Amino acid sequence: MFFPEHAPREGRDGEHGSPLESRTRSRVLHMVSVDGPVTAAELGRHLDLTPAAVRRHLDALVEQGAVVPHEPAGQRRGRGRPARAYVVSEVGHRSLEADYDSLAVEVLRFLEDRAGSGAVGAFARERVAALEERYAPRLAAAGDDPAARAEVLVEALSEDGFAATARPVGSGGLTGVQLCQGHCPVQHVAEEFPQFCEAETDAFSRLLGVHVQRLATLAGGHHVCTTFIPTGGLARKTAEAAGVAPRVAPGAASTTGTTSTTARNDRTHVKEGSS
């Protein structure tokens, strides 16, 4: 996660010397991962950095390819120059990781070749089951309200390094919580083996007690993983339709079928990736 530091010393915000400079830049990168798209002004307020320091770190991260400017598709430009927002690039996500992606992919290819794709799916579900088992008691303690359970899920995911955030979205009968994950430790494995995304989505449905919908993934080329969690009148209907009930035993085989294809019906109602 730490980039080499070559910038000159500066007189505020603790940027004296290369090690501290690198730590500050890493904080900027992590904050972009958590809150992106995020502007320089927002970064400065959250990290207590001067505008000059924020611009210097962002310019360096852009030059290194770790972050990129982001402008939502279809956004209308008003009068004046809009504030530039930033998101983490694929290079930046790679720098945030410390795993052995290439080795993991090779092992999974070997497993698929020898035992079939079903074996990869079983492995993905087994891996997620451990996380689900740890989270289940915390979410159960939050009660049956999907919104309250979503809050606890965000806390648990953030503690595990997923850079999770959530916010209420929707109106009328389609209201819910949009859960965003700015970091995924298996992103590049999931690019080739979507079973990992599917297993995680199914686990979220069981933990939350509603049929969640995956709208976007880092593995699919988006800047954040986005999951819609219904909390309004639709929540119970989607739960019943999918056969999802609260507090299902952790690690049980998925019966929800919650893949990214289910999200297409709601793209017009929920803004993707706007955590």
N, C-alpha and C positions, 0 to 999 in steps of 0.2 A: 504494500500500500504506500510505501514511502518512495517519493521520486527524488533523484539526485538534485541537489540545490546548487545553483550557480549564480543566483542573484546577489547584488551587493547588500551590505548591511543597511539597516534602516533604524530610525530612532524611536519607534513606538510599537506597541502590541506584542512585545516580546520577540521581535524578529531580529535578535542580536545573535549572530553566529549560525552556522549551517545546521546543526542538529535541531535547534528550536525552530528555525525557519522551515525545515522539512516537516516537523510535527504540525506547525500551523497550516502548511499547505495541505497536509493530510486531513486536518480538521475541515478545511474548506471542501475538499473532495468528498468527504463523508457526508457533510451537510447537503451538498448537491445531490448525493445519492439518496438521502432521506427525504428532502423537500423538493427536489427538482420536478418541474421547471421552477427555478428560483432566480431572482434578480440579485445583482451585486448589492443593492441597498438592503435587501432582506438578509443576505449573508452577513453584512456588516453589523446589522442590529443583533442578530442571533449570536454572533461570535465575538462581538465587541472589538471589531477591527475598524481602522480608519478607512475611508473610501479609497485612499491611495494604496493601502495594503491589500484590500480586497481586489482592486483592479490588477495589481501586480501579480497576485497569486492566480487569479483567473486567467490572465494573459499567459502565464507560464503553463498552466494546465491545458489551455487551448493549444498552445504551441506543441506540447507533448502529446496532444491528441486524447487526453484523459477526459475532457469535457468539451461539449459543443454547444453553440447557440441553438436555441429551440424556439420555433414559432409555430403554434398550432395551425393545422391546415384549415383554411377557410376563415381565418381571423381577419376581421376588417380593420384597416388602419384608420385611426381617427386623425384629428389635427395634431401636429407635432410628432416628434419621434418617440415611439413606444419604448418602454424600458426593455432591455434585452434580458431574456431569461436563459438559463443554462441547464443542461442535463448531462448525466454521465454517459460517455461513449462506451463502445465495446472494449476499447483499450483501457478505459478507466475501470470498467467492471473486472477486467482481467487483473488489474493491479490491486483490486480490493480482495482478490482471492489468494489463497495460499494452499490450494489443493493440487492434486496431480491429475488434471483433466485428461491429458493424453493417455495416461496409463489406465484410468478408469474407463475411457471409451474403448480402448483395446480389449480390456477384460470383458466388457459388456458385449462387444462384437463376438468375442470367442464364445461367451455364454449363449448368445442368440444363435450362433452357427451350430453349436453342439446340441443345445437343448430346445431351441425354438424361441420365438418372440414371447411366448407365454411365460418363459422362465424369467425374462427381463422384467415383465410386468409384476410377477410374483416378488422379485427382488425389490422393486420400487415400492410395492405395498408394504413389504416387511420393513423397509427402511423408514417409511413414513409412520408405521405403526408405533415405533418406539417414541417418536415425537408426540403422536396422538395420545399415547398412554400417559405421558408426562403432563400434557395439557388438560386432559379430561377432568380431573378433580377440580382444577381451578375454574374451568368454565361451568361445571355443574354447580359450584358454589355461587355463581352469579345468577342463578335462577333460569327460568325458561325464556326470558325476553331475549330475542336474537340480538338486539342492539347492545344490551348489557354484556352478553356473551362475546360479541364482536370486540368490545373494548378490552376485555380480558385477553382475547386472542391476540390483539395488537401488542399488548404489553409482553406477552409470552414470546411472540415472534421477534420483537425488538430485542429482548434479552438474549435471544439466540442469534442475533446478528443479521436479521432479515430486513432491517431498516423499514419497519412497517409503520404505516399511518392509516388513518381512516377519517372519513367525513360523511355526513348525511347527504343524500342525493335523492332526486326524484320528486314527484308531486302527485297529488290525487291518490289513485289506487296503487300506483307503483312508486312506493317510497322504500328507501333502504339505506344501507351503509356501503360506501365504496372503499374497499380495503386495497391498499397499495403496498407492494413490497419492492423497495428500491434496490435490494440486493438478493441474489440467489446463489448459494454456494455450489449448486450443481447446474448452473445455467448452461454451460457449454456441453455438458453431458446430455441435458434435456433437449438441446438443439437436434441431436440425432435420435434420442430416445424419449419421445413425448410421454411415455408411460409414467415418468416421474412427475410431470405436471398434472396428469390425470389422477395419479394416486394422491397427490396433495390436495387437489380440488375435492375429491371424494371425502378425504379426511376432514376438510373444513365443513362439508355438509353434515357429516355425522357429529362433529363437535358443536356446531351451531344449532343443529336441529331443524335446519331449513335447506332447501335445494339452492345452493349457491351457483353462480354463473361466472365462469372465467372469461373475461372480456379481452385480455391481452397478457402476453408473457414476455419476459426478457429473452427467453429462448426463441421466441417468435420474431425477434427483432425490434420490439418496443423498448422504450426507455424505462419501463416499470411493469411489474406484474399487477394486473388489476382484476379484482374479484367483486362482483355485485352480490350483496347479502340482502335479501328482501326482509323488511321489518314491518311493513304495513299490512293491509288486509290480504295482500297477495302471499304473504309469508306462509300462512297455514295451508293455503291451497297448493302452493308449490311443494311444500313438505309432504302433503298427502299424495300429490300426483307422483312424486318421486319415491314414495315409500320411505321417507327419511323421518326418523323420530329422535328426540333429544336423548342424550346419554346412551347411545348404542355402544355396545362393548368395544373398546379400543382395539384396533388391529383386525376387526372383522372384515371379511371380503366385501368389496364395494358392490352395492346393488343400485346405486343412484344413477350411474351412467352420465355423470356431470363432466362432459368434455367441452372443449372450446366451441364446438358447433352449436351448443345450446345458447350461446351468447348472442348469436346473430339477431335474434328476435328483439333484443333489448338495446341494440346499439343506437337506435334513434331516441331512446329515453334517457340513457345514462351516458355522460361524457367520459370517454375512455381516457385513462391515465391522467386525470386531473386531480391528484390528491392535494 
